[in-house]
Each structure stands twice: as structure tokens, then as C-alpha cells.
């Protein structure tokens, strides 16, 4: 059986390496009292923890081994297909555009949540006086909880697969039954939408960031006017 690493394309290969380096560095520096999560994950723009570079660096941060494993596995198997379809330069642009787009939609949803609770889109946490426990909870959640991970960009890659290779089959672990992308992706998107609108208690997944990656991927492909290639997988 051929190794999946044998057909790695240049951008995907470097993205995998950088993500692993960031993950190891986060773990090593944390033991020394240095929090890369605080500096490189993304925070809502009104948060005192927000820094401009987080718009990009958040894509290389991951919460735990399961988080990075699932994202890198998706990138490993889908990324080379999309990079070979687009070409490396266009794929590079596409990956970061969808990752940033995922964050934009996540920020929009946070802004709506903040406005519904306080009537404001921008709150200074040092001077804001909450009128009730709900306001305090929403403000603390929006301003202090980071978003991190490559999931938004990976969803952008998944959207490209859906548009160009809808008959490509996935095997969904642990169910050994192949499912075509054209069936899997719409169900997955609906699941993310439902989970974002009706979150369960303790759910820390940024579902709207996933949707943002897919949405911005769809928009960019349409703007480019990129046509379905003749080759197939």
C-alpha cells in the first residue's frame, strides 16, 4: 500500500510541518509558563487579548492532540487533491482566504451575541458594568474565549472537493462504508448549522467558523470562475 505521504504537495507539506511545530512549541513553552494560546489564538477584536497577527496565527494553533490530528488528517488526504487542481500558488491563497473568512464569520456571530445581550458590538471589559448575570456571562465568553485551529480552512478545502469531485468517496471511521462527497458535505453543513444555532451545554466547537470556511471557499471559487477540471479522482 502506498504511503499517503508519498504524494504530498508542497503547500500541504509545509502547512503540516508548521502546524506540528506550533503544537509542539505550545506544549513545550506551556511547561515554562509561556502561553502561546494567549498570544497566537484569535480573540474578539474588543478583547484586550486581541492582536492583529492572530487573524493568521490562530490557524496554526490547536487545543489538544485530537484537535490537531483530525484537522491534519483532513488536510493530508484532501489538501493534495485541491492543490493539484488549483496549483500551489492559488491553493495557498485559497487556504488562507478560507481560514480568515472562517474567523470573520465567527466574529460576526460573536458580535450579534454581544449586541443581543448588551446592545453594543464593542465592550470595554474594564469599564463595562453588567446589569445581570447573563450579560456578564456573554461578555466574558466573547471577550475571553479564544478560537484556534485549522478547521475553517480545512472546511474550505472540503468545499472545493465538493464542487470539483462530488463523486469522490470517503470512508467515515469507524463505519467502513464509502460515502460520496455530494451526500456527505450537505449533511455535514446542516449538522454544523444546527449545532451552531442550537449548541449543547459544554460545546466548545466554533461551528460557525467551520461554516465560514466552507462559505468563503464557495464564494472565492465562484469569483475566480474556476471550472471543474476534466481529470477526476
C-alpha positions in Angstrom: 0.0 0.0 0.0 1.4 3.4 -1.0 2.0 5.8 1.8 -0.2 8.9 1.9 2.9 11.0 2.5 4.4 9.9 -0.9 2.1 12.3 -2.8 2.3 15.3 -0.6 2.2 18.6 -2.5 4.5 21.5 -1.4 2.0 23.8 0.3 0.2 21.0 2.1 3.6 19.5 3.2 4.7 22.9 4.7 1.3 23.5 6.3 1.5 20.1 8.1 5.0 20.8 9.3 4.2 24.3 10.6 1.1 23.1 12.4 3.1 20.4 14.1 5.8 22.8 15.1 3.3 25.2 16.6 1.7 22.4 18.5 4.9 21.1 20.0 6.1 24.7 20.8 2.8 25.3 22.6 3.2 22.2 24.7 6.9 22.9 25.5 6.5 26.6 26.3 3.4 26.0 28.4 5.6 24.0 30.9 7.7 27.1 31.2 4.8 29.3 31.9 4.6 30.8 28.4 1.1 30.7 26.8 1.2 30.7 23.0 -2.6 30.2 23.2 -2.9 33.6 24.7 -0.7 35.3 22.0 -1.4 33.3 18.9 -5.0 32.2 19.1 -7.7 34.6 17.9 -9.7 36.8 20.3 -12.7 39.0 19.5 -11.4 42.5 18.4 -12.9 44.2 21.6 -10.9 41.8 23.8 -7.7 43.2 25.4 -6.1 40.0 24.3 -6.7 40.6 20.6 -3.6 41.2 18.4 -3.7 41.7 14.6 -1.4 38.8 13.8 -3.9 36.4 15.4 -6.0 36.6 12.3 -3.4 34.3 10.6 -1.7 32.6 13.5 -4.9 31.2 15.0 -5.0 28.7 12.1 -1.8 27.0 13.4 -2.9 26.6 17.0 -4.7 23.6 18.3 -6.3 22.7 21.7 -5.2 19.1 22.0 -3.8 16.1 20.2 -7.3 15.0 18.9 -7.9 18.5 17.6 -4.7 18.7 15.5 -4.9 15.1 14.5 -8.4 15.4 12.9 -7.5 18.7 11.1 -4.2 17.5 9.8 -5.7 14.2 8.7 -8.3 16.1 6.7 -5.6 18.3 5.2 -3.4 15.3 4.5 -6.0 13.5 2.4 -7.9 16.3 0.8 -5.3 19.1 0.5 -3.1 17.5 -2.2 -6.1 16.9 -4.4 -7.2 20.6 -4.2 -3.6 21.8 -4.5 -3.1 19.7 -7.7 -6.3 21.1 -9.0 -5.6 24.8 -8.3 -1.9 24.8 -8.5 0.3 25.6 -5.4 0.0 29.5 -5.5 -3.7 29.5 -5.9 -4.2 26.9 -3.3 -2.0 28.9 -0.8 -4.3 31.9 -1.4 -7.4 29.8 -1.1 -6.4 28.1 2.1 -5.6 31.4 4.0 -8.6 33.2 2.5 -11.0 30.5 3.8 -9.2 30.4 7.1 -9.6 34.2 7.6 -13.1 34.0 6.2 -14.0 31.4 8.9 -12.7 33.8 11.6 -14.7 36.7 10.1 -18.0 34.8 10.3 -17.1 33.7 13.8 -16.6 37.3 14.8 -19.9 38.3 13.2 -21.7 35.7 15.2 -19.9 36.9 18.4 -20.8 40.5 17.6 -24.5 39.5 17.3 -24.4 37.6 20.6 -22.8 40.6 22.3 -25.3 43.0 20.8 -28.3 40.9 21.8 -27.0 40.8 25.4 -25.7 44.3 25.8 -27.0 46.4 22.9 -23.3 47.0 22.0 -21.0 45.5 19.4 -17.9 46.7 21.3 -17.5 46.5 25.0 -14.6 47.6 27.2 -14.4 44.9 29.7 -12.6 47.1 32.2 -15.4 49.7 32.3 -18.5 47.8 31.4 -20.9 47.3 34.3 -23.2 44.3 33.6 -26.8 44.6 34.6 -27.4 40.9 35.1 -25.6 37.6 35.3 -26.5 36.8 31.6 -24.8 39.9 30.4 -21.7 39.1 32.4 -21.6 35.6 31.1 -21.9 36.7 27.4 -19.3 39.5 27.8 -16.8 37.2 29.5 -17.4 34.4 26.9 -17.0 36.7 23.9 -14.0 38.6 25.2 -12.0 35.9 26.9 -12.6 32.7 25.0 -10.1 32.2 22.0 -10.8 30.5 18.7 -8.0 28.3 17.4 -7.4 25.6 14.8 -7.2 24.9 11.1 -10.8 23.7 10.9 -12.1 26.7 9.0 -9.5 26.3 6.3 -10.0 22.6 6.1 -13.7 23.1 5.6 -12.7 25.4 2.7 -10.7 22.5 1.3 -13.7 20.3 1.8 -15.9 22.7 -0.1 -13.5 22.6 -3.1 -13.7 18.8 -3.1 -17.5 19.0 -3.0 -17.6 21.4 -6.0 -15.0 19.7 -8.2 -15.1 16.0 -7.2 -18.7 15.3 -5.8 -18.4 11.6 -6.6 -15.2 11.1 -4.6 -15.9 8.6 -1.9 -14.9 8.9 1.8 -14.9 6.1 4.4 -16.2 7.6 7.6 -14.4 6.0 10.6 -15.5 3.8 12.3 -18.2 2.9 9.8 -16.4 1.0 6.9 -19.0 2.2 4.3 -17.9 4.6 1.5 -20.0 7.8 1.2 -19.8 10.1 -1.8 -18.8 13.7 -1.1 -22.0 15.1 -2.7 -24.0 13.4 0.0 -21.7 13.8 2.9 -21.0 17.5 2.7 -24.6 18.8 2.7 -25.4 16.7 5.7 -22.2 17.8 7.5 -23.0 21.5 6.7 -26.6 21.1 8.0 -25.2 19.5 11.2 -22.8 22.4 11.7 -25.6 24.9 11.2 -27.9 23.1 13.6 -25.1 22.8 16.2 -24.2 26.5 15.9 -27.8 27.6 16.3 -28.7 25.1 19.0 -25.4 24.5 20.9 -25.4 21.9 23.6 -24.0 22.7 27.0 -20.2 22.5 27.1 -19.9 22.6 23.3 -16.7 24.4 22.6 -16.6 23.9 18.9 -16.7 27.0 16.7 -19.4 25.7 14.3 -19.9 29.0 12.5 -16.1 29.2 11.8 -16.5 25.8 10.0 -19.4 27.2 8.0 -17.4 30.3 7.3 -14.6 28.4 5.8 -17.0 26.5 3.5 -18.9 29.7 2.6 -15.8 31.8 1.8 -14.4 28.8 -0.2 -17.6 28.7 -2.2 -17.5 32.4 -2.8 -13.9 32.6 -3.8 -14.2 29.7 -6.3 -17.2 31.5 -7.9 -15.3 34.8 -8.0 -12.4 33.1 -9.7 -14.7 31.4 -12.1 -12.7 28.2 -11.7 -14.2 25.4 -13.7 -14.5 21.8 -12.8 -11.3 20.1 -14.1 -11.5 17.3 -16.7 -9.4 14.9 -14.6 -11.1 13.1 -11.7 -10.2 11.1 -8.6 
